[in-house]
Amino acid sequence: MDLTDRITLHSLRRFSLNKPAKKNLLMAQRIAGHKDPKTTLIYTEIDPDFIRAEHQETGVVRGIIQSKQAGKCTRLA
C-alpha cells in the first residue's frame, strides 16, 4: 500500500481542518459547515508540543511570575 492509496478526501479534509481548529474552533467549524463544534473537535488532534507552545505564548502564569520577578528586582536595587 503506497501513500496515494492512503490519501482520501476525508483524510485531506481532516488534515486541512486540524490546524485552524487548534487556533480557532469557531472558524474551523464554519469552514467545515458543522452545526455542532463537537463534530469539528473530531478533526482536531492536539499534541502535547502544541499545548506547551500555546501555554508559553499566552500563559498567564508566566506573566505573573515575570511581574513578581520584576518587582523583586526593583525592590533590591
N, CA, C, O and CB atoms as a CASP TS submission, in Angstrom:
PFRMAT TS
TARGET T0000
AUTHOR 0000-0000-0000
METHOD Language model
MODEL 1
PARENT N/A
ATOM      1  N   MET     1       0.840  -1.169   0.000  1.00  0.00           N
ATOM      2  CA  MET     1       0.000   0.000   0.000  1.00  0.00           C
ATOM      3  C   MET     1       0.896   1.248   0.000  1.00  0.00           C
ATOM      4  O   MET     1       1.653   1.465   0.946  1.00  0.00           O
ATOM      5  CB  MET     1      -0.962  -0.010   1.221  1.00  0.00           C
ATOM      6  N   ASP     2       0.814   2.042  -1.027  1.00  0.00           N
ATOM      7  CA  ASP     2       1.628   3.258  -1.080  1.00  0.00           C
ATOM      8  C   ASP     2       0.833   4.466  -0.572  1.00  0.00           C
ATOM      9  O   ASP     2      -0.336   4.350  -0.202  1.00  0.00           O
ATOM     10  CB  ASP     2       2.123   3.511  -2.522  1.00  0.00           C
ATOM     11  N   LEU     3       1.480   5.600  -0.565  1.00  0.00           N
ATOM     12  CA  LEU     3       0.890   6.801   0.014  1.00  0.00           C
ATOM     13  C   LEU     3      -0.404   7.214  -0.678  1.00  0.00           C
ATOM     14  O   LEU     3      -1.348   7.636  -0.010  1.00  0.00           O
ATOM     15  CB  LEU     3       1.879   7.935  -0.046  1.00  0.00           C
ATOM     16  N   THR     4      -0.465   7.103  -1.985  1.00  0.00           N
ATOM     17  CA  THR     4      -1.662   7.538  -2.713  1.00  0.00           C
ATOM     18  C   THR     4      -2.871   6.664  -2.379  1.00  0.00           C
ATOM     19  O   THR     4      -4.009   7.112  -2.516  1.00  0.00           O
ATOM     20  CB  THR     4      -1.403   7.513  -4.222  1.00  0.00           C
ATOM     21  N   ASP     5      -2.646   5.449  -1.952  1.00  0.00           N
ATOM     22  CA  ASP     5      -3.762   4.592  -1.546  1.00  0.00           C
ATOM     23  C   ASP     5      -4.317   5.000  -0.181  1.00  0.00           C
ATOM     24  O   ASP     5      -5.485   4.748   0.115  1.00  0.00           O
ATOM     25  CB  ASP     5      -3.319   3.129  -1.511  1.00  0.00           C
ATOM     26  N   ARG     6      -3.499   5.617   0.632  1.00  0.00           N
ATOM     27  CA  ARG     6      -3.927   6.011   1.978  1.00  0.00           C
ATOM     28  C   ARG     6      -4.536   7.403   2.026  1.00  0.00           C
ATOM     29  O   ARG     6      -5.199   7.745   3.005  1.00  0.00           O
ATOM     30  CB  ARG     6      -2.760   5.948   2.923  1.00  0.00           C
ATOM     31  N   ILE     7      -4.328   8.215   0.993  1.00  0.00           N
ATOM     32  CA  ILE     7      -4.890   9.568   0.968  1.00  0.00           C
ATOM     33  C   ILE     7      -6.308   9.501   0.409  1.00  0.00           C
ATOM     34  O   ILE     7      -6.534   9.027  -0.704  1.00  0.00           O
ATOM     35  CB  ILE     7      -4.001  10.537   0.117  1.00  0.00           C
ATOM     36  N   THR     8      -7.247   9.984   1.202  1.00  0.00           N
ATOM     37  CA  THR     8      -8.648  10.023   0.780  1.00  0.00           C
ATOM     38  C   THR     8      -9.150  11.457   0.918  1.00  0.00           C
ATOM     39  O   THR     8      -8.472  12.303   1.500  1.00  0.00           O
ATOM     40  CB  THR     8      -9.528   9.034   1.627  1.00  0.00           C
ATOM     41  N   LEU     9     -10.316  11.722   0.391  1.00  0.00           N
ATOM     42  CA  LEU     9     -10.897  13.052   0.559  1.00  0.00           C
ATOM     43  C   LEU     9     -11.125  13.350   2.041  1.00  0.00           C
ATOM     44  O   LEU     9     -10.937  14.481   2.491  1.00  0.00           O
ATOM     45  CB  LEU     9     -12.223  13.166  -0.222  1.00  0.00           C
ATOM     46  N   HIS    10     -11.525  12.342   2.784  1.00  0.00           N
ATOM     47  CA  HIS    10     -11.751  12.534   4.207  1.00  0.00           C
ATOM     48  C   HIS    10     -10.441  12.849   4.935  1.00  0.00           C
ATOM     49  O   HIS    10     -10.422  13.705   5.819  1.00  0.00           O
ATOM     50  CB  HIS    10     -12.408  11.291   4.809  1.00  0.00           C
ATOM     51  N   SER    11      -9.353  12.173   4.579  1.00  0.00           N
ATOM     52  CA  SER    11      -8.068  12.449   5.241  1.00  0.00           C
ATOM     53  C   SER    11      -7.568  13.852   4.884  1.00  0.00           C
ATOM     54  O   SER    11      -6.964  14.517   5.725  1.00  0.00           O
ATOM     55  CB  SER    11      -7.009  11.387   4.839  1.00  0.00           C
ATOM     56  N   LEU    12      -7.806  14.308   3.670  1.00  0.00           N
ATOM     57  CA  LEU    12      -7.434  15.668   3.285  1.00  0.00           C
ATOM     58  C   LEU    12      -8.265  16.698   4.048  1.00  0.00           C
ATOM     59  O   LEU    12      -7.750  17.729   4.480  1.00  0.00           O
ATOM     60  CB  LEU    12      -7.609  15.864   1.773  1.00  0.00           C
ATOM     61  N   ARG    13      -9.537  16.409   4.205  1.00  0.00           N
ATOM     62  CA  ARG    13     -10.418  17.299   4.971  1.00  0.00           C
ATOM     63  C   ARG    13      -9.951  17.369   6.419  1.00  0.00           C
ATOM     64  O   ARG    13      -9.874  18.449   7.004  1.00  0.00           O
ATOM     65  CB  ARG    13     -11.890  16.815   4.901  1.00  0.00           C
ATOM     66  N   ARG    14      -9.644  16.223   6.985  1.00  0.00           N
ATOM     67  CA  ARG    14      -9.172  16.164   8.374  1.00  0.00           C
ATOM     68  C   ARG    14      -7.873  16.957   8.532  1.00  0.00           C
ATOM     69  O   ARG    14      -7.715  17.721   9.485  1.00  0.00           O
ATOM     70  CB  ARG    14      -8.960  14.693   8.815  1.00  0.00           C
ATOM     71  N   PHE    15      -6.956  16.771   7.600  1.00  0.00           N
ATOM     72  CA  PHE    15      -5.670  17.471   7.644  1.00  0.00           C
ATOM     73  C   PHE    15      -5.868  18.980   7.541  1.00  0.00           C
ATOM     74  O   PHE    15      -5.247  19.740   8.284  1.00  0.00           O
ATOM     75  CB  PHE    15      -4.753  16.980   6.514  1.00  0.00           C
ATOM     76  N   SER    16      -6.724  19.413   6.629  1.00  0.00           N
ATOM     77  CA  SER    16      -6.899  20.849   6.411  1.00  0.00           C
ATOM     78  C   SER    16      -7.671  21.531   7.540  1.00  0.00           C
ATOM     79  O   SER    16      -7.529  22.740   7.724  1.00  0.00           O
ATOM     80  CB  SER    16      -7.613  21.083   5.100  1.00  0.00           C
ATOM     81  N   LEU    17      -8.474  20.802   8.293  1.00  0.00           N
ATOM     82  CA  LEU    17      -9.216  21.398   9.407  1.00  0.00           C
ATOM     83  C   LEU    17      -8.436  21.366  10.719  1.00  0.00           C
ATOM     84  O   LEU    17      -8.734  22.130  11.637  1.00  0.00           O
ATOM     85  CB  LEU    17     -10.536  20.680   9.589  1.00  0.00           C
ATOM     86  N   ASN    18      -7.459  20.502  10.808  1.00  0.00           N
ATOM     87  CA  ASN    18      -6.751  20.324  12.068  1.00  0.00           C
ATOM     88  C   ASN    18      -6.046  21.603  12.533  1.00  0.00           C
ATOM     89  O   ASN    18      -6.200  21.995  13.689  1.00  0.00           O
ATOM     90  CB  ASN    18      -5.742  19.206  11.932  1.00  0.00           C
ATOM     91  N   LYS    19      -5.294  22.245  11.677  1.00  0.00           N
ATOM     92  CA  LYS    19      -4.530  23.429  12.089  1.00  0.00           C
ATOM     93  C   LYS    19      -5.433  24.601  12.489  1.00  0.00           C
ATOM     94  O   LYS    19      -5.242  25.164  13.567  1.00  0.00           O
ATOM     95  CB  LYS    19      -3.602  23.862  10.962  1.00  0.00           C
ATOM     96  N   PRO    20      -6.411  24.991  11.659  1.00  0.00           N
ATOM     97  CA  PRO    20      -7.255  26.112  12.103  1.00  0.00           C
ATOM     98  C   PRO    20      -8.086  25.767  13.345  1.00  0.00           C
ATOM     99  O   PRO    20      -8.386  26.651  14.148  1.00  0.00           O
ATOM    100  CB  PRO    20      -8.186  26.540  10.972  1.00  0.00           C
ATOM    101  N   ALA    21      -8.455  24.514  13.507  1.00  0.00           N
ATOM    102  CA  ALA    21      -9.257  24.135  14.677  1.00  0.00           C
ATOM    103  C   ALA    21      -8.460  24.278  15.961  1.00  0.00           C
ATOM    104  O   ALA    21      -9.036  24.536  17.019  1.00  0.00           O
ATOM    105  CB  ALA    21      -9.763  22.698  14.538  1.00  0.00           C
ATOM    106  N   LYS    22      -7.147  24.116  15.889  1.00  0.00           N
ATOM    107  CA  LYS    22      -6.307  24.285  17.076  1.00  0.00           C
ATOM    108  C   LYS    22      -6.286  25.743  17.527  1.00  0.00           C
ATOM    109  O   LYS    22      -6.239  26.023  18.725  1.00  0.00           O
ATOM    110  CB  LYS    22      -4.878  23.799  16.794  1.00  0.00           C
ATOM    111  N   LYS    23      -6.321  26.651  16.594  1.00  0.00           N
ATOM    112  CA  LYS    23      -6.229  28.079  16.912  1.00  0.00           C
ATOM    113  C   LYS    23      -7.604  28.721  17.114  1.00  0.00           C
ATOM    114  O   LYS    23      -7.775  29.575  17.984  1.00  0.00           O
ATOM    115  CB  LYS    23      -5.482  28.808  15.805  1.00  0.00           C
ATOM    116  N   ASN    24      -8.580  28.304  16.305  1.00  0.00           N
ATOM    117  CA  ASN    24      -9.882  28.955  16.337  1.00  0.00           C
ATOM    118  C   ASN    24     -10.941  27.933  15.922  1.00  0.00           C
ATOM    119  O   ASN    24     -11.196  27.730  14.735  1.00  0.00           O
ATOM    120  CB  ASN    24      -9.911  30.212  15.402  1.00  0.00           C
ATOM    121  N   LEU    25     -11.539  27.307  16.905  1.00  0.00           N
ATOM    122  CA  LEU    25     -12.511  26.244  16.638  1.00  0.00           C
ATOM    123  C   LEU    25     -13.717  26.760  15.866  1.00  0.00           C
ATOM    124  O   LEU    25     -14.224  26.076  14.977  1.00  0.00           O
ATOM    125  CB  LEU    25     -12.970  25.610  17.943  1.00  0.00           C
ATOM    126  N   LEU    26     -14.179  27.959  16.198  1.00  0.00           N
ATOM    127  CA  LEU    26     -15.345  28.521  15.511  1.00  0.00           C
ATOM    128  C   LEU    26     -15.071  28.712  14.022  1.00  0.00           C
ATOM    129  O   LEU    26     -15.925  28.413  13.187  1.00  0.00           O
ATOM    130  CB  LEU    26     -15.745  29.860  16.145  1.00  0.00           C
ATOM    131  N   MET    27     -13.882  29.208  13.690  1.00  0.00           N
ATOM    132  CA  MET    27     -13.533  29.390  12.281  1.00  0.00           C
ATOM    133  C   MET    27     -13.517  28.043  11.551  1.00  0.00           C
ATOM    134  O   MET    27     -14.074  27.918  10.461  1.00  0.00           O
ATOM    135  CB  MET    27     -12.161  30.086  12.149  1.00  0.00           C
ATOM    136  N   ALA    28     -12.877  27.041  12.156  1.00  0.00           N
ATOM    137  CA  ALA    28     -12.820  25.717  11.535  1.00  0.00           C
ATOM    138  C   ALA    28     -14.213  25.123  11.397  1.00  0.00           C
ATOM    139  O   ALA    28     -14.520  24.467  10.401  1.00  0.00           O
ATOM    140  CB  ALA    28     -11.927  24.778  12.352  1.00  0.00           C
ATOM    141  N   GLN    29     -15.051  25.352  12.394  1.00  0.00           N
ATOM    142  CA  GLN    29     -16.431  24.860  12.344  1.00  0.00           C
ATOM    143  C   GLN    29     -17.176  25.466  11.159  1.00  0.00           C
ATOM    144  O   GLN    29     -17.899  24.772  10.444  1.00  0.00           O
ATOM    145  CB  GLN    29     -17.170  25.183  13.657  1.00  0.00           C
ATOM    146  N   ARG    30     -16.990  26.759  10.965  1.00  0.00           N
ATOM    147  CA  ARG    30     -17.664  27.435   9.843  1.00  0.00           C
ATOM    148  C   ARG    30     -17.126  26.944   8.501  1.00  0.00           C
ATOM    149  O   ARG    30     -17.897  26.724   7.567  1.00  0.00           O
ATOM    150  CB  ARG    30     -17.487  28.964   9.950  1.00  0.00           C
ATOM    151  N   ILE    31     -15.809  26.770   8.399  1.00  0.00           N
ATOM    152  CA  ILE    31     -15.210  26.279   7.156  1.00  0.00           C
ATOM    153  C   ILE    31     -15.768  24.908   6.822  1.00  0.00           C
ATOM    154  O   ILE    31     -16.097  24.621   5.670  1.00  0.00           O
ATOM    155  CB  ILE    31     -13.670  26.221   7.270  1.00  0.00           C
ATOM    156  N   ALA    32     -15.873  24.059   7.844  1.00  0.00           N
ATOM    157  CA  ALA    32     -16.330  22.687   7.633  1.00  0.00           C
ATOM    158  C   ALA    32     -17.835  22.600   7.409  1.00  0.00           C
ATOM    159  O   ALA    32     -18.327  21.628   6.837  1.00  0.00           O
ATOM    160  CB  ALA    32     -15.945  21.830   8.814  1.00  0.00           C
ATOM    161  N   GLY    33     -18.563  23.619   7.863  1.00  0.00           N
ATOM    162  CA  GLY    33     -20.014  23.591   7.733  1.00  0.00           C
ATOM    163  C   GLY    33     -20.687  22.736   8.791  1.00  0.00           C
ATOM    164  O   GLY    33     -21.800  22.251   8.584  1.00  0.00           O
ATOM    165  N   HIS    34     -20.024  22.547   9.919  1.00  0.00           N
ATOM    166  CA  HIS    34     -20.600  21.763  11.006  1.00  0.00           C
ATOM    167  C   HIS    34     -21.541  22.626  11.837  1.00  0.00           C
ATOM    168  O   HIS    34     -21.267  23.802  12.077  1.00  0.00           O
ATOM    169  CB  HIS    34     -19.491  21.168  11.894  1.00  0.00           C
ATOM    170  N   LYS    35     -22.638  22.043  12.270  1.00  0.00           N
ATOM    171  CA  LYS    35     -23.563  22.756  13.154  1.00  0.00           C
ATOM    172  C   LYS    35     -23.091  22.699  14.599  1.00  0.00           C
ATOM    173  O   LYS    35     -23.326  23.632  15.367  1.00  0.00           O
ATOM    174  CB  LYS    35     -24.973  22.171  13.039  1.00  0.00           C
ATOM    175  N   ASP    36     -22.437  21.625  14.967  1.00  0.00           N
ATOM    176  CA  ASP    36     -22.014  21.414  16.346  1.00  0.00           C
ATOM    177  C   ASP    36     -20.490  21.418  16.438  1.00  0.00           C
ATOM    178  O   ASP    36     -19.837  20.693  15.687  1.00  0.00           O
ATOM    179  CB  ASP    36     -22.583  20.090  16.892  1.00  0.00           C
ATOM    180  N   PRO    37     -19.908  22.204  17.328  1.00  0.00           N
ATOM    181  CA  PRO    37     -18.444  22.230  17.451  1.00  0.00           C
ATOM    182  C   PRO    37     -17.856  20.881  17.872  1.00  0.00           C
ATOM    183  O   PRO    37     -16.678  20.618  17.633  1.00  0.00           O
ATOM    184  CB  PRO    37     -18.033  23.290  18.454  1.00  0.00           C
ATOM    185  N   LYS    38     -18.665  20.035  18.491  1.00  0.00           N
ATOM    186  CA  LYS    38     -18.178  18.699  18.869  1.00  0.00           C
ATOM    187  C   LYS    38     -17.765  17.900  17.633  1.00  0.00           C
ATOM    188  O   LYS    38     -16.820  17.112  17.677  1.00  0.00           O
ATOM    189  CB  LYS    38     -19.263  17.930  19.658  1.00  0.00           C
ATOM    190  N   THR    39     -18.482  18.114  16.538  1.00  0.00           N
ATOM    191  CA  THR    39     -18.130  17.432  15.290  1.00  0.00           C
ATOM    192  C   THR    39     -16.767  17.912  14.796  1.00  0.00           C
ATOM    193  O   THR    39     -15.956  17.111  14.332  1.00  0.00           O
ATOM    194  CB  THR    39     -19.213  17.674  14.209  1.00  0.00           C
ATOM    195  N   THR    40     -16.520  19.198  14.893  1.00  0.00           N
ATOM    196  CA  THR    40     -15.240  19.761  14.457  1.00  0.00           C
ATOM    197  C   THR    40     -14.104  19.251  15.325  1.00  0.00           C
ATOM    198  O   THR    40     -12.999  19.025  14.831  1.00  0.00           O
ATOM    199  CB  THR    40     -15.281  21.292  14.493  1.00  0.00           C
ATOM    200  N   LEU    41     -14.362  19.067  16.612  1.00  0.00           N
ATOM    201  CA  LEU    41     -13.329  18.562  17.522  1.00  0.00           C
ATOM    202  C   LEU    41     -12.829  17.181  17.129  1.00  0.00           C
ATOM    203  O   LEU    41     -11.697  16.816  17.446  1.00  0.00           O
ATOM    204  CB  LEU    41     -13.860  18.521  18.935  1.00  0.00           C
ATOM    205  N   ILE    42     -13.659  16.417  16.448  1.00  0.00           N
ATOM    206  CA  ILE    42     -13.248  15.094  15.975  1.00  0.00           C
ATOM    207  C   ILE    42     -12.046  15.210  15.048  1.00  0.00           C
ATOM    208  O   ILE    42     -11.196  14.320  15.008  1.00  0.00           O
ATOM    209  CB  ILE    42     -14.411  14.388  15.253  1.00  0.00           C
ATOM    210  N   TYR    43     -11.977  16.308  14.303  1.00  0.00           N
ATOM    211  CA  TYR    43     -10.904  16.512  13.335  1.00  0.00           C
ATOM    212  C   TYR    43      -9.631  17.056  13.962  1.00  0.00           C
ATOM    213  O   TYR    43      -8.596  17.122  13.298  1.00  0.00           O
ATOM    214  CB  TYR    43     -11.364  17.444  12.258  1.00  0.00           C
ATOM    215  N   THR    44      -9.689  17.440  15.208  1.00  0.00           N
ATOM    216  CA  THR    44      -8.568  18.106  15.855  1.00  0.00           C
ATOM    217  C   THR    44      -7.759  17.137  16.690  1.00  0.00           C
ATOM    218  O   THR    44      -8.290  16.465  17.575  1.00  0.00           O
ATOM    219  CB  THR    44      -9.059  19.248  16.717  1.00  0.00           C
ATOM    220  N   GLU    45      -6.482  17.071  16.405  1.00  0.00           N
ATOM    221  CA  GLU    45      -5.557  16.262  17.182  1.00  0.00           C
ATOM    222  C   GLU    45      -4.584  17.220  17.864  1.00  0.00           C
ATOM    223  O   GLU    45      -3.688  17.768  17.222  1.00  0.00           O
ATOM    224  CB  GLU    45      -4.802  15.211  16.280  1.00  0.00           C
ATOM    225  N   ILE    46      -4.763  17.411  19.143  1.00  0.00           N
ATOM    226  CA  ILE    46      -3.908  18.338  19.866  1.00  0.00           C
ATOM    227  C   ILE    46      -2.791  17.560  20.546  1.00  0.00           C
ATOM    228  O   ILE    46      -3.029  16.753  21.445  1.00  0.00           O
ATOM    229  CB  ILE    46      -4.722  19.154  20.902  1.00  0.00           C
ATOM    230  N   ASP    47      -1.586  17.816  20.102  1.00  0.00           N
ATOM    231  CA  ASP    47      -0.433  17.113  20.649  1.00  0.00           C
ATOM    232  C   ASP    47       0.172  17.914  21.803  1.00  0.00           C
ATOM    233  O   ASP    47      -0.033  19.125  21.886  1.00  0.00           O
ATOM    234  CB  ASP    47       0.623  16.862  19.549  1.00  0.00           C
ATOM    235  N   PRO    48       0.910  17.255  22.687  1.00  0.00           N
ATOM    236  CA  PRO    48       1.493  17.938  23.847  1.00  0.00           C
ATOM    237  C   PRO    48       2.415  19.110  23.487  1.00  0.00           C
ATOM    238  O   PRO    48       2.449  20.106  24.208  1.00  0.00           O
ATOM    239  CB  PRO    48       2.262  16.945  24.669  1.00  0.00           C
ATOM    240  N   ASP    49       3.156  19.003  22.389  1.00  0.00           N
ATOM    241  CA  ASP    49       4.034  20.105  21.976  1.00  0.00           C
ATOM    242  C   ASP    49       3.232  21.356  21.640  1.00  0.00           C
ATOM    243  O   ASP    49       3.651  22.470  21.955  1.00  0.00           O
ATOM    244  CB  ASP    49       4.882  19.690  20.770  1.00  0.00           C
ATOM    245  N   PHE    50       2.078  21.173  20.999  1.00  0.00           N
ATOM    246  CA  PHE    50       1.214  22.305  20.666  1.00  0.00           C
ATOM    247  C   PHE    50       0.705  22.967  21.944  1.00  0.00           C
ATOM    248  O   PHE    50       0.701  24.193  22.049  1.00  0.00           O
ATOM    249  CB  PHE    50       0.026  21.847  19.783  1.00  0.00           C
ATOM    250  N   ILE    51       0.280  22.168  22.904  1.00  0.00           N
ATOM    251  CA  ILE    51      -0.226  22.702  24.163  1.00  0.00           C
ATOM    252  C   ILE    51       0.868  23.486  24.880  1.00  0.00           C
ATOM    253  O   ILE    51       0.618  24.581  25.385  1.00  0.00           O
ATOM    254  CB  ILE    51      -0.754  21.566  25.062  1.00  0.00           C
ATOM    255  N   ARG    52       2.081  22.933  24.929  1.00  0.00           N
ATOM    256  CA  ARG    52       3.197  23.626  25.572  1.00  0.00           C
ATOM    257  C   ARG    52       3.484  24.967  24.903  1.00  0.00           C
ATOM    258  O   ARG    52       3.672  25.980  25.577  1.00  0.00           O
ATOM    259  CB  ARG    52       4.448  22.752  25.543  1.00  0.00           C
ATOM    260  N   ALA    53       3.517  24.961  23.578  1.00  0.00           N
ATOM    261  CA  ALA    53       3.811  26.184  22.826  1.00  0.00           C
ATOM    262  C   ALA    53       2.739  27.247  23.063  1.00  0.00           C
ATOM    263  O   ALA    53       3.059  28.421  23.251  1.00  0.00           O
ATOM    264  CB  ALA    53       3.923  25.874  21.326  1.00  0.00           C
ATOM    265  N   GLU    54       1.478  26.841  23.055  1.00  0.00           N
ATOM    266  CA  GLU    54       0.392  27.797  23.291  1.00  0.00           C
ATOM    267  C   GLU    54       0.442  28.340  24.711  1.00  0.00           C
ATOM    268  O   GLU    54       0.203  29.525  24.942  1.00  0.00           O
ATOM    269  CB  GLU    54      -0.969  27.141  23.030  1.00  0.00           C
ATOM    270  N   HIS    55       0.750  27.477  25.642  1.00  0.00           N
ATOM    271  CA  HIS    55       0.834  27.929  27.031  1.00  0.00           C
ATOM    272  C   HIS    55       1.992  28.912  27.199  1.00  0.00           C
ATOM    273  O   HIS    55       1.868  29.907  27.914  1.00  0.00           O
ATOM    274  CB  HIS    55       1.008  26.725  27.986  1.00  0.00           C
ATOM    275  N   GLN    56       3.108  28.634  26.542  1.00  0.00           N
ATOM    276  CA  GLN    56       4.261  29.548  26.597  1.00  0.00           C
ATOM    277  C   GLN    56       3.893  30.911  26.017  1.00  0.00           C
ATOM    278  O   GLN    56       4.271  31.953  26.551  1.00  0.00           O
ATOM    279  CB  GLN    56       5.468  28.951  25.831  1.00  0.00           C
ATOM    280  N   GLU    57       3.147  30.881  24.912  1.00  0.00           N
ATOM    281  CA  GLU    57       2.808  32.127  24.216  1.00  0.00           C
ATOM    282  C   GLU    57       1.782  32.956  24.978  1.00  0.00           C
ATOM    283  O   GLU    57       1.894  34.180  25.042  1.00  0.00           O
ATOM    284  CB  GLU    57       2.280  31.820  22.827  1.00  0.00           C
ATOM    285  N   THR    58       0.791  32.297  25.552  1.00  0.00           N
ATOM    286  CA  THR    58      -0.309  33.030  26.176  1.00  0.00           C
ATOM    287  C   THR    58      -0.440  32.769  27.661  1.00  0.00           C
ATOM    288  O   THR    58      -1.409  33.206  28.283  1.00  0.00           O
ATOM    289  CB  THR    58      -1.592  32.683  25.504  1.00  0.00           C
ATOM    290  N   GLY    59       0.511  32.070  28.235  1.00  0.00           N
ATOM    291  CA  GLY    59       0.403  31.653  29.622  1.00  0.00           C
ATOM    292  C   GLY    59       0.287  32.812  30.600  1.00  0.00           C
ATOM    293  O   GLY    59       1.152  33.686  30.649  1.00  0.00           O
ATOM    294  N   VAL    60      -0.761  32.809  31.355  1.00  0.00           N
ATOM    295  CA  VAL    60      -0.997  33.827  32.370  1.00  0.00           C
ATOM    296  C   VAL    60       0.017  33.664  33.496  1.00  0.00           C
ATOM    297  O   VAL    60       0.513  34.650  34.041  1.00  0.00           O
ATOM    298  CB  VAL    60      -2.445  33.737  32.917  1.00  0.00           C
ATOM    299  N   VAL    61       0.317  32.439  33.836  1.00  0.00           N
ATOM    300  CA  VAL    61       1.249  32.177  34.933  1.00  0.00           C
ATOM    301  C   VAL    61       2.603  32.802  34.636  1.00  0.00           C
ATOM    302  O   VAL    61       3.229  33.377  35.526  1.00  0.00           O
ATOM    303  CB  VAL    61       1.399  30.663  35.172  1.00  0.00           C
ATOM    304  N   ARG    62       3.059  32.695  33.401  1.00  0.00           N
ATOM    305  CA  ARG    62       4.348  33.281  33.033  1.00  0.00           C
ATOM    306  C   ARG    62       4.351  34.785  33.286  1.00  0.00           C
ATOM    307  O   ARG    62       5.321  35.326  33.816  1.00  0.00           O
ATOM    308  CB  ARG    62       4.670  32.991  31.559  1.00  0.00           C
ATOM    309  N   GLY    63       3.268  35.459  32.908  1.00  0.00           N
ATOM    310  CA  GLY    63       3.166  36.893  33.109  1.00  0.00           C
ATOM    311  C   GLY    63       3.187  37.266  34.580  1.00  0.00           C
ATOM    312  O   GLY    63       3.798  38.265  34.960  1.00  0.00           O
ATOM    313  N   ILE    64       2.529  36.479  35.406  1.00  0.00           N
ATOM    314  CA  ILE    64       2.510  36.738  36.847  1.00  0.00           C
ATOM    315  C   ILE    64       3.901  36.560  37.426  1.00  0.00           C
ATOM    316  O   ILE    64       4.369  37.386  38.209  1.00  0.00           O
ATOM    317  CB  ILE    64       1.510  35.807  37.561  1.00  0.00           C
ATOM    318  N   ILE    65       4.559  35.478  37.035  1.00  0.00           N
ATOM    319  CA  ILE    65       5.908  35.216  37.539  1.00  0.00           C
ATOM    320  C   ILE    65       6.869  36.318  37.113  1.00  0.00           C
ATOM    321  O   ILE    65       7.675  36.781  37.920  1.00  0.00           O
ATOM    322  CB  ILE    65       6.414  33.856  37.043  1.00  0.00           C
ATOM    323  N   GLN    66       6.792  36.740  35.857  1.00  0.00           N
ATOM    324  CA  GLN    66       7.679  37.795  35.375  1.00  0.00           C
ATOM    325  C   GLN    66       7.435  39.104  36.109  1.00  0.00           C
ATOM    326  O   GLN    66       8.381  39.812  36.453  1.00  0.00           O
ATOM    327  CB  GLN    66       7.496  37.996  33.879  1.00  0.00           C
ATOM    328  N   SER    67       6.170  39.427  36.348  1.00  0.00           N
ATOM    329  CA  SER    67       5.885  40.689  37.041  1.00  0.00           C
ATOM    330  C   SER    67       6.349  40.623  38.491  1.00  0.00           C
ATOM    331  O   SER    67       6.820  41.624  39.032  1.00  0.00           O
ATOM    332  CB  SER    67       4.379  41.013  36.981  1.00  0.00           C
ATOM    333  N   LYS    68       6.224  39.467  39.126  1.00  0.00           N
ATOM    334  CA  LYS    68       6.713  39.331  40.503  1.00  0.00           C
ATOM    335  C   LYS    68       8.231  39.416  40.537  1.00  0.00           C
ATOM    336  O   LYS    68       8.797  40.032  41.440  1.00  0.00           O
ATOM    337  CB  LYS    68       6.240  37.999  41.122  1.00  0.00           C
ATOM    338  N   GLN    69       8.904  38.795  39.548  1.00  0.00           N
ATOM    339  CA  GLN    69      10.346  38.861  39.477  1.00  0.00           C
ATOM    340  C   GLN    69      10.812  40.287  39.229  1.00  0.00           C
ATOM    341  O   GLN    69      11.806  40.727  39.806  1.00  0.00           O
ATOM    342  CB  GLN    69      10.863  37.938  38.392  1.00  0.00           C
ATOM    343  N   ALA    70      10.105  41.005  38.380  1.00  0.00           N
ATOM    344  CA  ALA    70      10.446  42.398  38.096  1.00  0.00           C
ATOM    345  C   ALA    70      10.273  43.240  39.350  1.00  0.00           C
ATOM    346  O   ALA    70      11.070  44.142  39.605  1.00  0.00           O
ATOM    347  CB  ALA    70       9.577  42.953  36.948  1.00  0.00           C
ATOM    348  N   GLY    71       9.242  42.957  40.131  1.00  0.00           N
ATOM    349  CA  GLY    71       9.015  43.673  41.383  1.00  0.00           C
ATOM    350  C   GLY    71      10.124  43.418  42.376  1.00  0.00           C
ATOM    351  O   GLY    71      10.537  44.335  43.087  1.00  0.00           O
ATOM    352  N   LYS    72      10.613  42.201  42.442  1.00  0.00           N
ATOM    353  CA  LYS    72      11.698  41.867  43.360  1.00  0.00           C
ATOM    354  C   LYS    72      12.993  42.572  42.946  1.00  0.00           C
ATOM    355  O   LYS    72      13.759  43.031  43.793  1.00  0.00           O
ATOM    356  CB  LYS    72      11.911  40.343  43.407  1.00  0.00           C
ATOM    357  N   CYS    73      13.219  42.651  41.656  1.00  0.00           N
ATOM    358  CA  CYS    73      14.447  43.299  41.165  1.00  0.00           C
ATOM    359  C   CYS    73      14.457  44.778  41.521  1.00  0.00           C
ATOM    360  O   CYS    73      15.495  45.312  41.914  1.00  0.00           O
ATOM    361  CB  CYS    73      14.581  43.125  39.639  1.00  0.00           C
ATOM    362  N   THR    74      13.321  45.445  41.389  1.00  0.00           N
ATOM    363  CA  THR    74      13.288  46.876  41.678  1.00  0.00           C
ATOM    364  C   THR    74      13.400  47.129  43.173  1.00  0.00           C
ATOM    365  O   THR    74      13.947  48.150  43.589  1.00  0.00           O
ATOM    366  CB  THR    74      12.003  47.505  41.132  1.00  0.00           C
ATOM    367  N   ARG    75      12.895  46.222  43.976  1.00  0.00           N
ATOM    368  CA  ARG    75      12.982  46.407  45.423  1.00  0.00           C
ATOM    369  C   ARG    75      14.420  46.217  45.919  1.00  0.00           C
ATOM    370  O   ARG    75      14.847  46.874  46.869  1.00  0.00           O
ATOM    371  CB  ARG    75      12.040  45.427  46.140  1.00  0.00           C
ATOM    372  N   LEU    76      15.158  45.316  45.272  1.00  0.00           N
ATOM    373  CA  LEU    76      16.521  45.058  45.679  1.00  0.00           C
ATOM    374  C   LEU    76      17.457  46.191  45.290  1.00  0.00           C
ATOM    375  O   LEU    76      18.474  46.414  45.946  1.00  0.00           O
ATOM    376  CB  LEU    76      17.000  43.768  45.079  1.00  0.00           C
ATOM    377  N   ALA    77      17.124  46.888  44.251  1.00  0.00           N
ATOM    378  CA  ALA    77      18.021  47.929  43.741  1.00  0.00           C
ATOM    379  C   ALA    77      18.021  49.176  44.578  1.00  0.00           C
ATOM    380  O   ALA    77      18.732  50.131  44.263  1.00  0.00           O
ATOM    381  CB  ALA    77      17.653  48.283  42.347  1.00  0.00           C
TER
END
